[in-house]
C-alpha cells in the first residue's frame, strides 16, 4: 500500500487513504478472518501488482476497483453480522 501511495505522488490520495485506515483499521483486520477472504484479498493484491509491473494502467485501475469493491462488500457483511449478533 505504501509503495503505491508513494509512487502516485498524490498528497490528496495519501490523506484520504490515511483517514480511511484510521476509520476501518479494526474492521479490516476482522473481515480478513471471514472464510476465504484472506486468500481473495491476496489474489486481488497480486492482480494489482501484476498490472503495475506490466505497466498496464487500465488493468491496474480495474484490479484496484475490483479489490475496493470486494473490500467494501466484506466490510458491509462484517457490519451486518456484528449488528445481528448485537440484536440477537
SETILO-137920 format. One record per residue (C-alpha): x, y, z. Coordinates in steps of 0.5 Angstrom, whole numbers, plus 500, padded with zeros to 3 digits. Layout:
! residues N
XYZ...
//
This chain:
! residues 88
500500500505505502509504496503505491502512495509514495509513487503516486506522489499525491498528497490528497491521496495520502491524506485520504488513505491515512484518514480511512486507515484510522477509521477502519483499522480494527474492522479491516483486521477483523474482516480478514478472518472471514473464510476465504477473505485473506486469500482473496485479498492477497490475490487482489493485491497480486493483481494490482502488483502485476498490472503495475509491474507490467506498466498497465495503468488501466489494468492496475486501475481495474484491479484496484477498483475490484479490490476496493469494491470487495473490501467494501463488501467485506466490511459491510458484511462484518458490520451486518454480522456484528449488528445482528449479534448485538441485537440477538
//
